[in-house]
Amino acid sequence: MASLPMRNTAAPNLLTHPGRMICLAVWLLTLLLMALPAAAAPLRIGVIMDGPWAGNEPLLELFKTEVVALTSGEFPISFPADKTITSDWTMAGVKLAADQLLQDPDVDLLLAIGVLTSHDLAHRGPLPKPTVAPFTVDREIQDYPLLQSASGVHNFSYLASPSPIRRDMQAFGELLPFQRLAVLTNRPYLDFIPALTDELAVNLASKGIAMTAIAVDSSAEAALAALPKDIDAVYVTPLLRLPQAELQILIEGLKSRRVPSFSYFGHSEVVQGILAGAAPKSDFPRLARRTALTIQSILLGKDPGELPVFFSQEDKVSINMRTARAIGFSPTWEQLIKAELIAEEANVPTRQLTLAETVKEALNINLDLAASDRRIAAGEAEVRKARAALLPQLTAVANGLLIDEDRAEASFGSRTERSMTGSLVLEQSLYSESRRTNYDVQGQQQEARLQERRQLRLDIVQAAAAGYLTVLRAKTLQTIQKNNLLETRSNLNLARRRQTVGFSGPAEVYRWESQLARDRKTVVQAATQRSLAELDLNRLLQRPAEETFTTAEVDLGAPEFLVSNQRLEPYLATPTAFARYRDFMVQEGLAEIPELQRIDRAIDAKERIRLAARRSFWTPEVSLRAGLSQHFYEGGAGVDPPFTGSLPIEIPQSNDTDWSVGLNLALPLFTGGARSAELEQANEELAQLHIERRALSDRFEQRIRSALQRARASQTIIRLSAQGATAARKNLDLVTDAYSRGLVSIIELIDAQNAALVADSVAASSVYDFFIDLMETQRAVGRFDFFLGPQQREDWFGRLEEFWRQDVTAAP
């Protein structure tokens, strides 16, 4: 091993002679001054990268950051720019770069950032200076040295985890079956480490799967063109020479061919559109952190060949649901539960909803409201029918008559055997208390129907708003449960690592596996609650039950809500002011709510009925009747009177036109007590309505005050629960870190995680609870802020200020 700067721990003999002591002091001071620059000299780390790649710089910066952060204050570290070599993607180039830095006296430690470089250094045997190779694809296939969990090779350390390729093949096969697999691989890997694909082909062939390896350079079109026509799955390995734009073309090409794809890089490429992957998004940071720990151990004097090489990997399948929909793939229920779902919402849903749009759509489409409109139209006809009884009634009559001949002759000309007449009859009620009462009562009942419709509108608005908010809450709680499931998975991996290093036994792993099963169950339940909420909202909006939609979050500061107006704050600032505000809202509500308006109309109608019952004792029914008739035709027997021309005098004869006018007055004198009974009934029913109104008024006053109290409390809870969630999350982070270092037990971590879950759920629910309480408040007072225009809002604040001026002691 190349020697690193070491401290001299041997103490010099102390001499008692004064002259010698002075000489000794000067000598020690000189040595100290000479040693200071040497002690301050940083450790110089040389870096080799396989070849040009867009990810080289961020990846190198990640490793630099982790190494410097871990050794800061203990060992000075530098990464000289001229000691960082980017090779040319050839094994010859990698070997040349490694030879150069291994022989360079200005390089103290070599870091291999690349599969080719790591592979070359792993097969060189003992090295002249400490070397770390963190990028290993498959230790066994690549034949990396191993001796008791270390490399066993002087000055060489690497990091290896269970084969990612084997892991991916198992996860891909469990996700969906395939028989013909294409493996897209970086050409240099295929050319210089052919054992990787050769071994994979043999392994897949043993399972009846045919594999085709395709070398990829920098063209997505070339890679797509090389795919066999009968391929039914594609495995995408790190295509480091493929530009990002070309990678996106490749992904879209696979989607257009409806070919399932699986990524070696996992989450990062699944987000871009690959169907699935098993590597989590945090693999590179963890790898860099573990590399920094290895370098720190070397600086502390450990031989790299003796350092542990195994690197635990957190496997977590992620699925891009947008890609799944595009290629016609539907994961199973179990896969949906276990995997992290990317782009779970449909990219272009059939519709997008906001709270205000949901309410308006519900009003436009609701069947109950449509039925109420028909009921109002029928009631309007009933009013017109009652009014018609007060207007003139004109009747036209046409009459044709045929009688027997002998009767016509015996009538002496007053009736003919055949006749045809026409008449008009006019009737006009000049005064009818019953008809006027019916008209007035029908008008009041129509007003009551309008208030009933308004009540139904308010109920629909509240139901639609509550349904929308319930969907939002269910979606948020589902997300929280999913995040908690991810937290449990991470803690399970922590437990496995603790078991590996001896901090705990298998019992903790089993405990977390049990917790993982419970959390998966909770995620299923949360998803079910969301589906039920969406079904209910679709029903309210008269939409197909399974129609999908997206929602927009509600904003506490949205201008459509009066509660967000700064002018309202002084009226809610203190308990005294809030009590006065409740009085105002009660006054507003009792004057506005349709339930009281309906019963007021019923009272008005009953009072009119009582008045009519009183008047029935002395007011007559007065009507006018007039008639006009015309004889159009007479024939047969009886047309000529029998004594025409034989009598000494002329008998007057009527013409063919007859008319009459009559006035009718009717006053019942005795009805057996019916009129008295009607009056008594009207008095009792009116008293009943007044009592019912007082009871209804009391109930609504209590409803308004209760709703305001709940809304005020839930608004306060939003802030408090958010603070609690933040504190619980910080506590969980601290306990998780302590658990990973073996400082706390599993019980403490579970308690912290449960506390964070509860706090997050409460914080999320409190927002929707407030809006639901706000909707209940607005329903109780009979007015929703959605439908208030600017002038109506200004008028409302004007009434509030006027109400406040009535009690100067309550002024805000």
C-alpha positions in Angstrom: 0.0 0.0 0.0 1.3 3.5 -0.9 2.2 5.3 2.3 -0.1 8.1 3.4 1.0 11.0 5.8 1.3 9.5 9.3 1.7 11.3 12.6 4.9 10.7 14.7 3.8 9.5 18.1 7.3 9.0 19.7 8.1 11.5 22.5 11.8 12.9 22.7 13.8 12.6 25.9 13.6 15.7 28.0 17.0 17.1 29.0 17.5 19.1 32.1 20.5 21.2 31.0 19.3 24.7 30.2 21.4 25.1 27.1 20.3 21.8 25.7 16.7 22.6 26.5 16.9 25.8 24.5 18.5 23.9 21.5 15.8 21.3 21.9 13.0 23.9 21.8 14.5 25.5 18.7 14.8 22.1 17.0 11.2 21.1 17.8 9.9 24.5 16.6 11.8 24.0 13.3 10.4 20.5 12.9 6.9 21.7 13.6 7.2 24.5 11.0 8.5 22.0 8.5 5.8 19.6 9.3 2.8 22.0 9.0 2.8 22.2 5.2 3.1 18.4 4.9 0.2 17.9 7.4 -2.0 20.4 5.6 -1.3 18.8 2.2 -4.7 17.4 0.9 -5.2 13.8 -0.2 -5.3 13.9 -4.0 -7.9 11.7 -5.6 -7.7 10.8 -9.2 -10.8 9.8 -11.1 -11.4 7.7 -14.3 -14.6 7.7 -16.2 -15.4 5.2 -18.9 -16.2 7.7 -21.6 -18.2 10.9 -22.4 -21.7 10.9 -20.9 -24.1 13.6 -20.0 -24.3 12.2 -16.4 -20.6 12.3 -15.7 -20.4 15.7 -14.2 -23.4 15.5 -11.8 -22.4 12.0 -10.8 -18.8 13.0 -10.1 -20.1 16.1 -8.1 -22.3 13.8 -6.1 -19.3 11.6 -5.2 -17.1 14.6 -4.4 -19.8 16.1 -2.2 -20.2 12.9 -0.2 -16.5 12.3 0.2 -15.7 15.9 1.3 -18.7 16.1 3.6 -17.7 12.9 5.4 -14.0 13.7 5.8 -14.4 17.4 6.4 -12.4 18.6 9.5 -10.5 15.3 9.6 -8.7 14.9 6.3 -8.2 17.5 3.6 -9.4 16.1 0.3 -8.9 17.4 -3.3 -10.0 16.3 -6.7 -7.4 17.9 -9.1 -9.0 18.6 -12.4 -5.9 17.4 -14.3 -6.2 14.1 -12.5 -9.7 13.4 -13.7 -9.7 11.4 -16.9 -12.6 10.7 -19.2 -11.7 7.7 -21.4 -13.0 6.8 -24.9 -15.4 3.9 -24.1 -12.7 1.4 -25.1 -10.9 -1.1 -22.8 -7.6 0.0 -24.2 -8.4 3.6 -23.3 -9.5 2.6 -19.8 -6.3 0.6 -19.3 -4.1 3.5 -20.5 -5.9 6.0 -18.1 -5.6 3.5 -15.2 -1.9 3.0 -15.9 -1.3 6.7 -16.0 -2.9 7.5 -12.7 -1.6 4.5 -10.9 1.9 5.6 -11.8 1.3 9.3 -11.1 3.1 10.3 -7.9 0.7 13.3 -7.6 -2.3 10.9 -7.2 -2.8 9.4 -3.7 -6.0 7.4 -4.3 -7.8 6.3 -7.5 -11.6 6.3 -7.9 -13.2 4.5 -10.8 -16.5 6.0 -12.0 -17.5 3.5 -14.6 -18.2 -0.2 -15.2 -15.3 -0.7 -17.7 -12.7 1.0 -15.4 -13.9 -1.0 -12.4 -13.8 -4.2 -14.4 -10.2 -3.5 -15.5 -8.9 -2.6 -12.1 -10.6 -5.7 -10.5 -8.5 -8.0 -12.6 -5.0 -6.4 -12.1 -4.2 -8.0 -8.8 -2.4 -6.0 -6.1 -2.2 -2.3 -6.9 0.4 0.3 -6.1 -2.0 2.7 -4.5 -5.5 2.6 -2.9 -8.2 2.1 -5.4 -12.0 2.1 -5.1 -14.3 0.7 -7.8 -17.9 1.2 -6.8 -19.5 0.3 -10.1 -20.1 -3.5 -10.4 -22.8 -5.1 -12.5 -22.5 -8.7 -11.3 -19.6 -9.7 -9.1 -19.9 -13.4 -9.9 -20.2 -13.1 -13.7 -17.4 -10.5 -13.8 -15.3 -12.7 -11.6 -14.4 -10.0 -9.1 -12.0 -11.2 -6.3 -13.7 -12.1 -3.0 -12.2 -13.2 0.3 -14.3 -13.2 3.5 -16.6 -10.3 2.4 -13.6 -8.3 1.1 -11.6 -8.2 -2.1 -8.6 -9.8 -0.5 -6.5 -7.8 -3.0 -4.0 -5.3 -1.6 -5.1 -1.7 -2.3 -8.3 -2.7 -4.1 -11.8 -2.3 -2.9 -15.1 -2.4 -4.8 -18.8 -2.4 -4.0 -21.2 -5.1 -5.1 -24.8 -5.9 -4.5 -26.9 -8.9 -5.5 -27.0 -8.9 -9.3 -29.3 -6.0 -10.4 -29.8 -7.8 -13.7 -31.1 -11.0 -12.0 -33.2 -8.8 -9.8 -34.7 -7.0 -12.8 -35.4 -10.2 -14.7 -37.2 -11.6 -11.7 -39.3 -8.4 -11.2 -40.0 -8.1 -14.9 -41.1 -11.7 -15.2 -43.4 -11.3 -12.2 -44.9 -8.1 -13.7 -45.8 -9.7 -17.0 -44.9 -13.0 -18.8 -42.7 -12.8 -21.9 -41.0 -15.3 -24.3 -38.8 -13.2 -26.5 -36.7 -10.5 -24.8 -34.5 -7.9 -26.4 -31.7 -6.5 -24.2 -30.6 -3.0 -25.2 -27.0 -2.5 -24.0 -24.2 0.0 -24.3 -22.0 -1.3 -27.1 -18.7 -1.1 -25.1 -20.2 -3.3 -22.4 -21.3 -5.8 -25.0 -17.9 -5.7 -26.7 -15.6 -5.8 -23.7 -17.6 -7.6 -21.0 -19.6 -10.1 -23.1 -20.0 -12.5 -20.2 -22.8 -10.2 -18.8 -25.2 -10.8 -21.7 -23.9 -14.3 -22.4 -24.7 -15.4 -18.9 -28.1 -13.7 -19.0 -29.0 -15.5 -22.2 -28.1 -18.8 -20.8 -30.1 -18.1 -17.6 -33.2 -17.0 -19.6 -32.9 -20.0 -22.0 -33.2 -22.4 -19.1 -36.6 -20.8 -18.5 -37.7 -21.1 -22.1 -37.1 -17.4 -22.9 -35.2 -16.4 -26.1 -32.9 -13.3 -25.7 -31.5 -11.0 -28.3 -28.7 -8.6 -27.3 -28.7 -5.3 -29.2 -25.7 -3.0 -29.1 -26.8 0.7 -28.8 -24.6 3.7 -29.7 -26.0 7.2 -30.0 -29.1 6.6 -32.2 -32.5 5.7 -31.0 -33.8 5.0 -34.5 -31.0 2.5 -35.1 -31.8 0.7 -31.8 -35.5 0.6 -32.7 -34.7 -0.7 -36.2 -32.6 -3.5 -34.7 -35.5 -4.8 -32.6 -36.9 -8.1 -34.0 -40.5 -7.9 -35.1 -41.7 -10.7 -32.9 -40.1 -9.3 -29.7 -42.6 -9.1 -26.7 -40.4 -7.3 -24.1 -37.4 -5.0 -23.9 -34.8 -4.7 -21.1 -33.1 -1.3 -21.2 -29.6 -1.3 -19.6 -27.6 1.9 -19.0 -27.3 3.4 -22.4 -24.7 6.0 -21.4 -23.8 7.0 -24.9 -27.4 7.7 -25.9 -28.2 11.4 -25.6 -31.2 12.3 -23.5 -33.3 13.4 -26.5 -32.5 10.2 -28.2 -33.5 8.2 -25.1 -36.9 9.9 -25.1 -37.3 8.9 -28.8 -36.4 5.4 -27.9 -39.0 5.4 -25.1 -41.7 6.8 -27.3 -40.8 4.3 -30.0 -41.2 1.4 -27.6 -44.6 2.8 -26.5 -45.8 3.2 -30.0 -45.0 -0.5 -30.7 -46.8 -1.4 -27.5 -43.8 -3.2 -26.2 -43.3 -3.5 -22.4 -40.0 -2.2 -21.2 -38.0 -2.5 -18.0 -35.1 -0.2 -16.9 -31.9 -1.1 -15.2 -31.7 2.5 -13.8 -35.2 2.0 -12.4 -37.1 5.0 -11.1 -35.3 7.7 -12.9 -36.1 6.2 -16.3 -39.6 5.0 -15.3 -40.4 8.7 -14.7 -39.3 9.4 -18.3 -41.6 6.8 -19.7 -40.1 3.3 -19.4 -42.8 0.9 -18.2 -41.2 -0.3 -15.0 -38.0 -0.7 -13.0 -36.8 -2.0 -9.7 -34.0 0.4 -8.7 -35.1 3.2 -6.4 -34.3 6.8 -7.2 -31.9 7.1 -4.3 -29.4 4.4 -5.4 -26.7 6.8 -6.6 -26.7 9.0 -3.5 -26.4 5.8 -1.3 -23.7 4.4 -3.5 -21.7 7.7 -3.2 -22.2 7.8 0.5 -20.9 4.2 0.9 -18.0 5.0 -1.3 -17.2 8.0 0.9 -17.2 5.6 3.9 -14.8 3.3 2.2 -12.4 6.2 1.4 -12.7 7.4 5.0 -11.7 3.9 6.2 -8.7 4.0 3.9 -7.6 7.4 5.3 -7.9 5.9 8.8 -5.3 3.3 7.8 -7.3 0.4 6.6 -6.1 -1.7 3.6 -8.7 -1.4 0.9 -8.4 -5.1 0.3 -9.8 -5.8 3.8 -12.8 -3.5 3.6 -16.3 -5.0 3.1 -17.5 -5.0 -0.4 -21.2 -5.9 -0.1 -23.6 -3.1 -0.7 -27.2 -3.6 0.2 -29.7 -2.5 -2.4 -33.2 -1.2 -1.7 -35.3 -2.9 -4.4 -38.6 -1.1 -5.1 -40.6 -1.7 -8.3 -42.0 1.4 -9.9 -44.6 1.4 -12.7 -45.4 4.2 -15.1 -49.2 4.0 -15.4 -49.3 6.4 -18.4 -47.1 4.0 -20.3 -49.1 1.1 -19.1 -52.2 2.6 -20.5 -50.5 3.5 -23.7 -49.4 -0.1 -24.4 -52.6 -1.7 -23.0 -51.0 -3.3 -19.9 -53.0 -3.5 -16.7 -51.1 -4.5 -13.5 -52.8 -6.8 -11.1 -54.2 -5.5 -7.8 -51.2 -7.0 -5.9 -48.8 -5.3 -8.2 -50.6 -2.0 -7.9 -50.3 -2.3 -4.1 -46.7 -3.2 -4.0 -45.3 -0.9 -6.6 -44.7 2.8 -6.6 -47.1 4.2 -9.3 -45.8 7.0 -11.6 -48.3 9.1 -13.5 -51.2 7.3 -11.8 -53.7 9.9 -12.9 -54.8 9.8 -16.6 -52.9 12.4 -18.6 -56.0 13.6 -20.5 -59.0 12.9 -18.3 -62.5 13.2 -19.7 -63.1 16.2 -17.5 -61.4 18.5 -15.0 -63.3 19.8 -12.0 -63.0 22.6 -9.5 -65.2 23.2 -6.5 -67.1 26.0 -8.1 -67.5 24.1 -11.4 -68.8 21.0 -9.6 -71.5 23.0 -7.8 -72.6 24.7 -11.0 -72.7 21.4 -12.9 -74.7 19.8 -10.2 -77.3 22.6 -10.4 -77.5 22.3 -14.2 -77.9 18.5 -14.3 -79.6 17.4 -11.1 -82.8 15.4 -11.8 -84.5 16.4 -8.5 -84.1 20.0 -9.5 -85.5 19.3 -13.0 -88.5 17.6 -11.4 -88.9 20.7 -9.1 -88.9 22.9 -12.2 -91.8 20.9 -13.6 -93.6 21.1 -10.3 -93.3 24.9 -10.3 -94.6 25.1 -13.9 -97.6 23.0 -12.8 -98.1 25.3 -9.8 -98.1 28.3 -12.1 -100.8 26.7 -14.1 -102.8 26.1 -10.9 -102.5 29.8 -10.1 -103.8 30.8 -13.6 -106.6 28.3 -13.2 -107.6 30.0 -9.9 -107.4 33.4 -11.5 -109.6 32.2 -14.4 -112.5 31.7 -12.0 -112.5 35.4 -11.3 -112.7 36.4 -15.0 -115.7 36.3 -17.4 -116.7 32.9 -18.6 -118.2 32.9 -22.2 -119.7 29.7 -23.5 -120.9 29.0 -27.0 -123.6 26.3 -27.5 -125.0 24.8 -30.8 -128.1 22.6 -30.6 -129.8 20.5 -33.2 -133.2 18.9 -32.3 -135.5 16.4 -33.9 -138.8 15.5 -32.3 -141.8 13.3 -33.3 -144.3 14.8 -35.8 -147.4 14.6 -33.6 -145.8 16.4 -30.7 -144.6 19.1 -33.1 -148.2 19.6 -34.5 -149.6 19.6 -31.0 -147.2 22.4 -29.9 -149.2 24.9 -32.0 -146.0 26.3 -33.6 -144.0 26.6 -30.4 -141.8 23.6 -31.3 -141.0 22.3 -34.8 -140.2 18.8 -35.8 -136.7 19.8 -36.9 -134.8 22.8 -35.4 -131.2 24.1 -35.1 -130.2 26.9 -32.7 -127.0 28.5 -31.4 -126.4 30.5 -28.2 -123.7 32.4 -26.3 -123.7 32.4 -22.5 -121.7 34.9 -20.4 -121.1 34.4 -16.7 -119.2 36.8 -14.5 -118.6 36.4 -10.8 -119.1 39.9 -9.3 -118.1 38.8 -5.8 -117.1 35.3 -4.6 -115.1 35.0 -1.4 -114.4 31.4 -2.0 -113.0 32.1 -5.5 -110.9 35.0 -4.3 -109.6 33.0 -1.4 -108.6 30.1 -3.7 -106.7 32.5 -5.9 -104.8 34.1 -3.0 -104.0 30.7 -1.5 -102.8 29.3 -4.8 -100.4 32.3 -5.1 -99.0 31.7 -1.6 -98.6 28.0 -2.4 -96.7 28.9 -5.6 -94.4 31.1 -3.5 -93.9 28.2 -1.2 -93.0 26.0 -4.2 -90.4 28.5 -5.3 -88.9 28.5 -1.8 -88.9 24.7 -1.8 -87.0 24.8 -5.1 -84.5 27.2 -3.5 -84.1 24.9 -0.5 -83.4 22.0 -2.9 -80.8 24.1 -4.7 -79.1 24.9 -1.5 -79.1 21.2 -0.5 -77.7 20.2 -4.0 -74.9 22.8 -3.6 -74.0 21.5 -0.2 -74.1 17.9 -1.3 -72.0 18.6 -4.4 -69.4 20.6 -2.5 -69.2 18.0 0.2 -68.9 15.3 -2.4 -66.1 17.1 -4.1 -64.3 17.8 -0.8 -64.7 14.2 0.2 -63.0 13.2 -3.0 -60.1 15.6 -2.3 -59.8 14.2 1.2 -59.8 10.6 0.1 -57.2 11.3 -2.6 -55.0 13.1 0.0 -55.3 10.4 2.6 -54.6 7.8 -0.1 -51.3 9.6 -0.9 -50.5 9.8 2.8 -51.0 6.1 3.2 -48.9 5.4 0.1 -46.1 7.5 1.5 -46.4 5.7 4.8 -46.1 2.4 2.9 -42.9 3.7 1.3 -41.7 4.7 4.8 -42.3 1.2 6.0 -40.5 -0.3 3.1 -37.5 1.9 3.8 -37.6 0.9 7.4 -37.7 -2.7 6.4 -34.6 -2.2 4.4 -33.0 -0.4 7.4 -33.9 -3.4 9.6 -32.3 -5.8 7.1 -29.1 -3.7 7.1 -29.1 -3.6 10.9 -29.4 -7.4 10.9 -26.5 -7.5 8.4 -24.2 -5.5 10.7 -25.3 -7.2 13.9 -27.4 -4.3 15.4 -30.5 -6.6 15.6 -31.8 -10.0 14.8 -34.4 -11.4 12.4 -37.2 -10.6 14.7 -37.1 -6.9 13.7 -37.2 -7.8 10.0 -40.3 -10.0 10.6 -41.9 -7.2 12.6 -41.4 -4.8 9.7 -42.6 -7.4 7.2 -45.8 -7.7 9.3 -46.1 -3.9 9.4 -45.7 -3.8 5.7 -48.6 -6.2 5.2 -50.8 -4.1 7.4 -49.8 -0.9 5.6 -50.6 -2.5 2.2 -54.0 -3.4 3.5 -54.5 0.2 4.6 -53.5 1.5 1.2 -56.1 -0.8 -0.4 -58.8 0.6 1.9 -57.7 4.1 1.2 -57.9 3.5 -2.6 -61.4 1.9 -2.1 -62.6 5.0 -0.1 -61.4 7.2 -2.9 -63.2 5.1 -5.6 -66.4 5.2 -3.5 -66.1 9.0 -3.1 -65.6 9.4 -6.9 -68.6 7.2 -7.6 -70.8 9.2 -5.3 -69.7 12.5 -6.9 -70.4 11.1 -10.4 -73.9 10.2 -9.2 -74.5 13.7 -7.9 -73.4 15.1 -11.3 -75.4 12.5 -13.3 -72.3 11.2 -14.9 -71.3 7.7 -15.9 -70.4 6.0 -12.6 -66.8 5.0 -13.7 -66.0 8.2 -15.6 -62.7 9.6 -14.6 -61.9 13.2 -13.7 -59.2 15.3 -12.1 -59.7 17.7 -9.3 -58.1 21.0 -8.3 -57.2 21.7 -4.7 -59.2 24.3 -2.8 -57.4 27.4 -1.6 -58.0 28.8 1.8 -57.3 32.3 0.4 -59.5 31.9 -2.7 -61.4 35.2 -3.3 -64.7 33.5 -3.9 -65.0 32.8 -0.2 -65.9 35.7 2.1 -64.0 34.1 4.9 -60.8 34.9 3.0 -61.5 38.6 2.9 -59.3 40.7 5.2 -62.3 42.9 6.1 -63.8 40.0 8.0 -60.9 39.4 10.4 -61.7 42.0 13.0 -65.2 40.5 13.5 -63.6 37.1 14.3 -60.6 38.2 16.2 -61.9 37.9 19.8 -64.5 35.7 21.5 -66.7 38.8 22.1 -66.5 39.9 18.5 -67.1 36.4 17.3 -70.2 36.1 19.6 -71.6 39.3 18.1 -70.8 38.0 14.6 -72.8 34.9 15.3 -75.8 37.1 16.3 -75.4 38.8 12.9 -75.3 35.6 11.0 -78.4 34.3 12.8 -80.2 37.5 11.9 -79.1 37.1 8.2 -80.0 33.4 8.2 -83.4 33.6 9.7 -84.3 36.3 7.2 -83.0 34.3 4.3 -83.5 30.6 4.7 -86.1 29.1 2.4 -87.5 26.7 5.1 -88.8 29.7 7.1 -89.9 31.4 3.9 -92.0 28.3 3.0 -93.7 28.2 6.4 -94.3 32.0 6.2 -96.2 31.4 2.9 -98.2 28.6 4.5 -99.1 31.0 7.4 -100.2 33.7 4.9 -102.3 31.1 3.0 -103.9 29.9 6.2 -104.7 33.4 7.4 -106.5 34.1 4.1 -108.5 30.9 4.6 -109.4 32.0 8.1 -110.5 35.4 6.8 -112.7 33.7 4.2 -114.2 31.5 6.9 -115.2 34.6 8.9 -116.7 36.4 5.9 -118.7 33.3 4.9 -121.3 34.2 7.7 -122.3 37.5 6.0 -120.9 37.8 2.5 -123.1 36.5 -0.4 -121.9 35.1 -3.7 -122.9 37.6 -6.4 -122.8 36.7 -10.1 -124.1 37.9 -13.4 -125.4 35.7 -16.2 -126.3 36.8 -19.8 -127.5 34.7 -22.7 -128.0 35.2 -26.5 -129.6 32.5 -28.7 -130.3 32.4 -32.4 -132.7 30.0 -34.3 -130.9 29.1 -37.5 -133.3 26.5 -38.9 -136.9 25.1 -38.4 -138.6 22.5 -40.5 -141.3 19.8 -40.6 -144.5 19.7 -38.6 -145.2 22.7 -36.4 -143.5 25.3 -38.7 -146.8 27.0 -39.5 -149.1 27.6 -36.5 -152.6 25.9 -37.1 -154.6 29.1 -36.8 -152.6 31.3 -39.0 -154.9 33.8 -40.8 -158.2 32.3 -39.4 -158.3 34.3 -36.1 -159.9 37.8 -35.9 -156.9 39.2 -34.2 -153.2 38.9 -35.0 -151.2 36.9 -32.5 -147.6 38.2 -31.9 -144.9 35.9 -33.2 -141.3 35.8 -31.7 -138.4 36.3 -33.9 -135.4 34.0 -34.3 -133.2 35.9 -31.7 -133.6 35.6 -28.0 -131.5 37.2 -25.1 -131.6 37.4 -21.4 -129.6 39.0 -18.5 -129.7 37.9 -14.8 -128.2 38.8 -11.5 -127.8 36.1 -8.8 -127.1 36.6 -5.1 -126.7 33.5 -2.8 -126.1 33.5 1.0 -126.2 30.2 2.9 -128.4 30.7 5.9 -127.9 27.4 7.7 -125.2 24.8 6.9 -125.4 22.6 9.9 -122.4 24.2 11.6 -120.0 23.6 8.8 -118.9 27.3 8.6 -118.2 27.4 12.3 -116.2 24.2 12.1 -114.2 25.6 9.1 -113.4 28.8 11.1 -112.3 26.8 14.1 -110.2 24.5 12.0 -108.5 27.5 10.3 -107.7 29.0 13.8 -106.1 25.8 15.1 -104.1 25.1 11.9 -102.8 28.7 12.0 -101.8 28.3 15.6 -100.0 25.1 14.7 -98.1 26.8 11.9 -96.9 29.6 14.2 -95.7 27.0 16.7 -93.9 25.1 14.0 -92.3 28.3 12.8 -90.9 29.1 16.2 -89.5 25.6 16.6 -88.0 25.7 13.1 -86.5 29.1 13.8 -85.0 27.8 17.0 -83.5 24.8 15.2 -82.0 26.9 12.5 -80.5 29.4 15.0 -78.9 26.5 16.8 -77.7 25.1 13.4 -76.2 28.4 12.4 -74.4 28.9 15.7 -73.2 25.3 15.8 -71.9 25.5 12.2 -70.0 28.7 12.9 -68.4 27.3 16.0 -67.3 24.2 14.1 -66.0 26.2 11.2 -64.1 28.5 13.6 -62.6 25.5 15.4 -61.6 23.7 12.3 -60.0 26.8 10.9 -57.8 27.0 14.0 -57.1 23.3 13.9 -55.6 23.7 10.4 -52.7 25.7 11.8 -52.3 23.6 14.9 -52.4 20.3 13.0 -49.9 21.6 10.4 -47.5 22.5 13.2 -48.1 19.0 14.8 -47.4 17.3 11.4 -44.2 19.2 11.0 -43.0 18.4 14.5 -43.9 14.7 14.0 -42.1 14.5 10.7 -39.0 16.0 12.2 -39.2 13.6 15.1 -39.5 10.7 12.7 -36.5 11.8 10.7 -34.4 12.0 13.9 -35.7 8.6 15.2 -35.1 7.0 11.8 -31.6 8.3 11.7 -31.0 7.0 15.2 -32.5 3.6 14.3 -30.2 3.3 11.3 -27.2 3.8 13.6 -28.5 1.3 16.2 -29.3 4.0 18.9 -33.1 3.3 19.3 -35.3 0.3 19.2 -37.9 -0.7 16.6 -40.7 0.2 19.0 -39.6 3.8 19.1 -39.4 4.0 15.4 -42.8 2.4 14.9 -44.3 4.9 17.4 -42.6 7.8 15.6 -43.9 6.6 12.3 -47.4 6.1 13.5 -47.3 9.5 15.2 -46.2 11.1 11.9 -48.9 9.2 10.0 -51.7 10.3 12.3 -50.4 13.9 12.3 -50.2 14.0 8.5 -53.7 12.6 8.2 -55.1 15.1 10.7 -53.3 18.0 9.0 -54.7 16.9 5.6 -58.2 16.2 6.9 -58.4 19.5 8.9 -58.3 21.5 5.7 -61.2 19.6 4.1 -63.1 19.5 7.4 -62.9 23.3 7.5 -64.3 23.6 4.0 -67.1 21.1 4.7 -67.9 23.0 7.9 -67.9 26.3 5.9 -70.3 24.7 3.4 -72.6 23.7 6.3 -72.4 27.3 7.6 -73.4 28.8 4.3 -76.2 26.2 3.9 -77.5 27.0 7.4 -77.7 30.8 6.6 -79.2 30.0 3.1 -76.5 31.7 1.0 -73.4 30.3 -0.8 -70.5 32.6 -1.6 -70.1 31.0 -5.1 -73.2 33.0 -6.3 -72.5 36.4 -4.8 -71.5 39.1 -7.1 -69.3 42.1 -6.2 -72.3 44.3 -5.3 -73.9 41.6 -3.2 -70.7 41.1 -1.3 -70.4 44.8 -0.7 -74.0 44.9 0.5 -73.4 42.1 2.9 -70.4 43.9 4.5 -72.6 47.0 4.6 -75.2 45.1 6.6 -72.5 43.7 8.9 -71.1 47.1 9.6 -74.6 48.5 10.2 -75.3 45.7 12.6 -72.1 46.4 14.5 -73.0 50.1 14.8 -76.1 49.1 16.7 -73.8 47.8 19.5 -70.8 50.1 19.9 -69.4 48.0 22.7 -68.9 45.2 20.2 -67.1 47.3 17.6 -64.1 45.5 16.2 
